[in-house]
């Protein structure tokens, strides 16, 4: 039997999305949710985007990066090069 443990906070809409690691076997599975006793309730804040639309609105309000496109691409290239041949 394979197991995958993940701790999360159940949002107000009680909607969760889960992506398992690629190594997790496919097929029939049993899913169990365990609520922690006396767990502190995380109150959503106005700054927390709860949907793609809210995230998009929040993102548009963020200041633009002072870096040029070439600088961003150079940083990404440098990061990818540091990974080596995996």
Buried (B, 14 or more C-beta within 10 A) or exposed (E): EEEEEEEEEEEEEEEEEEEEEEEEEEEEEEEEEEEEEEEEEEEEEEEEBEEEEEEEEEEEEEEEEEEEEEEEEEEEEEEEEEEEEE
